[in-house]
């Protein structure tokens, strides 16, 4: 059973309701089945995010996440591929290409930027997008950086990211400060932006 059929059965949908849009991206899976990543069907792409923010965040994420064309397990044991992409469609042994991953990365950046500016009410700086991308939305909220951001204090926001967002799962429930260098680079980027938001 392919992933579309599985999701369709879970949701009680027939096969015709699961057809992908004509412009969807296809990624070859190890079992030669094509899985359609229906970015537009699953995620709404926020149009209001400036391209300058997207390109700056993309540059940071390409540096921080790196790129791998073959799935691997990250430090927490989660199957990961491309620019740090995880999810139910990522399986060990899976292969991908930059051409397939870059639209996904840009879409994810736009969604996180829209979440930061819309739902959270803070300026979607590229460094914050990097933190949300890496920590997840809940992990980012746990850092406490948002309170400082809403007060316009980028220095304190950077300090919160470093202090509360540097631990990562490594192995079975163990946590280690392996994310500290990344959080320090993000904090430095925020501090360089000055006082205003």
C-alpha positions as CSV (number, residue, x, y, z in Angstrom):
1,X,0.0,0.0,0.0
2,X,1.4,3.4,-0.9
3,X,1.4,6.4,1.5
4,X,-1.5,8.0,-0.3
5,X,-3.7,4.9,0.0
6,X,-2.7,4.6,3.7
7,X,-3.7,8.1,4.5
8,X,-6.9,7.8,2.4
9,X,-7.9,4.7,4.4
10,X,-7.1,6.5,7.6
11,X,-9.3,9.5,6.7
12,X,-11.9,7.4,4.9
13,X,-11.3,9.1,1.5
14,X,-11.5,7.4,-1.9
15,X,-8.6,7.3,-4.3
16,X,-9.8,10.2,-6.5
17,X,-9.8,12.6,-3.5
18,X,-6.0,11.9,-3.1
19,X,-4.9,13.0,-6.5
20,X,-2.0,15.4,-6.4
21,X,-2.0,18.8,-8.2
22,X,-0.2,18.8,-11.6
23,X,2.7,20.9,-10.3
24,X,3.5,18.6,-7.3
25,X,7.0,17.4,-6.7
26,X,7.8,13.7,-7.0
27,X,10.5,11.9,-5.1
28,X,11.7,8.4,-6.0
29,X,11.5,6.0,-3.1
30,X,13.8,3.0,-2.6
31,X,11.0,0.6,-3.5
32,X,10.6,2.5,-6.8
33,X,7.1,3.8,-5.8
34,X,6.6,7.5,-6.4
35,X,5.5,9.5,-3.4
36,X,3.9,12.8,-4.2
37,X,4.7,15.6,-1.8
38,X,1.6,17.7,-2.2
39,X,2.9,20.9,-0.7
40,X,0.0,23.0,-1.9
41,X,-2.6,20.4,-0.8
42,X,-1.1,19.9,2.7
43,X,0.4,23.3,3.5
44,X,-0.8,26.7,2.5
45,X,2.2,28.7,1.1
46,X,2.3,32.1,2.7
47,X,2.6,34.7,-0.1
48,X,3.5,37.6,2.2
49,X,6.9,36.5,3.2
50,X,9.6,38.6,1.4
51,X,12.0,36.7,-0.8
52,X,14.9,38.4,1.0
53,X,14.0,36.6,4.2
54,X,13.5,33.3,2.4
55,X,16.9,33.6,0.7
56,X,18.7,34.6,3.9
57,X,17.1,31.8,5.9
58,X,17.9,29.3,3.2
59,X,21.5,30.3,3.2
60,X,21.7,29.8,7.0
61,X,19.8,26.5,6.9
62,X,22.0,25.1,4.1
63,X,25.0,25.9,6.3
64,X,23.5,24.6,9.5
65,X,21.7,21.5,8.3
66,X,23.9,20.5,5.4
67,X,22.6,18.4,2.6
68,X,22.4,14.6,2.3
69,X,20.9,12.8,-0.7
70,X,20.5,9.6,1.3
71,X,18.4,9.2,4.4
72,X,20.3,8.8,7.7
73,X,19.4,8.8,11.4
74,X,20.0,12.1,13.2
75,X,21.4,12.3,16.7
76,X,17.9,11.5,18.1
77,X,17.6,8.4,15.9
78,X,15.0,10.1,13.6
79,X,15.2,9.3,9.8
80,X,16.4,12.5,8.1
81,X,17.2,13.5,4.5
82,X,17.9,16.5,2.3
83,X,18.3,19.7,4.4
84,X,17.3,18.1,7.7
85,X,13.8,17.0,6.5
86,X,12.0,14.5,8.7
87,X,8.5,13.1,8.7
88,X,6.6,9.9,8.0
89,X,7.6,9.9,4.3
90,X,11.4,9.7,5.2
91,X,12.6,6.1,5.5
92,X,16.0,4.6,5.9
93,X,17.7,4.0,2.5
94,X,15.6,6.6,0.8
95,X,17.3,8.8,-1.8
96,X,16.5,12.3,-3.0
97,X,17.9,15.2,-5.1
98,X,18.6,18.9,-4.5
99,X,16.0,19.7,-7.1
100,X,13.3,17.8,-5.1
101,X,14.4,19.2,-1.7
102,X,14.9,22.9,-2.5
103,X,11.2,23.7,-3.1
104,X,10.3,21.8,0.1
105,X,12.9,23.8,2.0
106,X,11.7,27.1,0.7
107,X,8.1,26.2,1.4
108,X,9.0,25.2,5.0
109,X,10.9,28.5,5.5
110,X,7.8,30.5,4.3
111,X,5.5,28.5,6.6
112,X,7.7,29.1,9.6
113,X,8.2,32.8,8.8
114,X,4.4,33.2,8.4
115,X,3.9,31.4,11.8
116,X,6.4,33.7,13.5
117,X,4.9,36.9,12.1
118,X,1.2,35.9,12.0
119,X,0.5,33.6,14.9
120,X,3.3,34.7,17.2
121,X,3.5,38.4,16.2
122,X,7.3,38.7,15.9
123,X,9.6,39.7,13.1
124,X,10.6,36.5,11.2
125,X,14.4,37.1,11.2
126,X,16.3,34.3,9.4
127,X,18.0,33.3,12.6
128,X,14.6,32.7,14.3
129,X,13.4,30.7,11.3
130,X,16.6,28.5,11.7
131,X,15.8,28.0,15.4
132,X,12.1,27.1,14.7
133,X,13.2,24.8,11.8
134,X,15.7,23.0,14.1
135,X,13.8,22.9,17.4
136,X,10.2,22.7,16.1
137,X,7.6,25.2,17.1
138,X,7.1,23.8,20.6
139,X,10.9,23.7,21.2
140,X,11.2,27.3,20.1
141,X,8.4,28.4,22.4
142,X,10.1,26.7,25.3
143,X,13.3,28.8,24.9
144,X,11.5,31.9,26.1
145,X,13.0,34.0,23.4
146,X,9.6,35.3,22.2
147,X,9.0,37.4,25.3
148,X,12.2,39.3,24.7
149,X,11.5,39.7,21.0
150,X,8.1,41.2,21.8
151,X,9.9,43.8,24.0
152,X,12.3,44.5,21.1
153,X,15.3,43.1,23.0
154,X,17.2,41.0,20.5
155,X,20.2,40.5,22.8
156,X,18.0,38.9,25.5
157,X,16.2,36.8,22.8
158,X,19.6,35.5,21.6
159,X,20.6,34.7,25.2
160,X,17.3,32.8,25.7
161,X,17.9,30.8,22.6
162,X,21.4,29.8,23.7
163,X,20.4,29.1,27.4
164,X,17.2,27.2,26.7
165,X,17.6,25.8,23.1
166,X,21.0,24.1,23.1
167,X,20.1,20.6,24.4
168,X,19.2,17.9,21.9
169,X,18.2,14.3,22.3
170,X,21.1,11.9,21.7
171,X,20.1,8.3,22.0
172,X,17.5,7.0,24.5
173,X,16.3,10.1,26.3
174,X,19.7,11.4,27.0
175,X,20.2,15.1,26.3
176,X,23.4,16.9,25.4
177,X,24.3,20.5,24.5
178,X,25.3,19.7,20.9
179,X,23.1,22.5,19.5
180,X,24.9,25.2,21.5
181,X,27.3,26.3,18.7
182,X,24.3,26.7,16.3
183,X,22.3,28.6,18.9
184,X,25.3,30.9,19.5
185,X,25.5,31.6,15.8
186,X,21.8,32.4,15.6
187,X,22.0,34.6,18.7
188,X,25.0,36.5,17.3
189,X,23.0,37.1,14.1
190,X,20.1,38.5,16.2
191,X,22.4,40.7,18.2
192,X,24.0,42.1,15.0
193,X,20.5,43.3,13.9
194,X,20.5,45.9,16.7
195,X,17.7,46.9,19.1
196,X,14.6,47.4,16.9
197,X,12.3,44.8,15.6
